[in-house]
Amino acid sequence: MAAAVQELKQIPFGHLIGSPLKAAIESQALAAQSTIDFIKQVGFKKADGDNDDFMFENLDADADAGEIRNVTFRYSKKDTGEETDDATENTESEFVLTVPILTITPIPYIRIDEMTIDFKAKLTDSVVHKSASATAVSASVSGKYGAFWSPVKVNFRVSATHKSANSRQSSQTREYQMDIHVRAVQDELPQGLSRILDILEDAISNDKS
C-alpha cells in the first residue's frame, strides 16, 4: 500500500486541476471578446477605409464606435384625415419605422456559471507468496541367524523423500479517470450596455413618408 501512496504523490494534481481552470478563464475572455466583436460589427456602421478593429485602432485613445446602424421598415396603414361636413376621410398612408438594430437583436453574453472537476484514482498492489515443504523418511532392517558355522545375514534399507514447492504471485492494477463538467449560461447584460439599449429604444422613430 505504501507504493500506491507514493505513486499518488507523483500524480501532477496541480496540472490536472489548474489546466481546466485556466482554459475556463481563457474561454470567458474569448466570450467577452466575441460580444465586443458582435456589437461593433452588427450594431455600428463601418466607415470607408477602417479596418476590422476600427473601434480600437488607436490604443492610446478612447474607442470610437462611429455611427449606429439602423434598420428601416416601411409599411402602410390607414390615416384618419380631418373631419369635414360630409364625412371623415380615411386615406392610406405610408410610414417609415427606424429602429437601431441592436435593440432587436439578441446580444450574446455567455458566462461560465459552473465548473466541476472529478478525478478518480484506483491503485491496487498485492503480493502473495506460498511455500510448502514435505520430507518423508522410511527405514527397514531385517536379520537372519543360523548355526555357528553360518555367517550372520543382515539387510538394511533406507528410503528418504523431500518435496519443496514455492509460488509467488504479484498483481498491480492502476485506473485513472478524469471528468470535467462545464456549464455556460446566457448572463444578464452589463448595466452600461442595458442603459445604452434603453437610449436606443427612445431613438426609435415612426414617421410618415
Helices and strands as residue ranges (DSSP letters): H 2-9, H 13-42, G 54-56, E 70-83, E 88-100, G 101-103, E 110-144, E 153-186, H 191-202, E 205-208
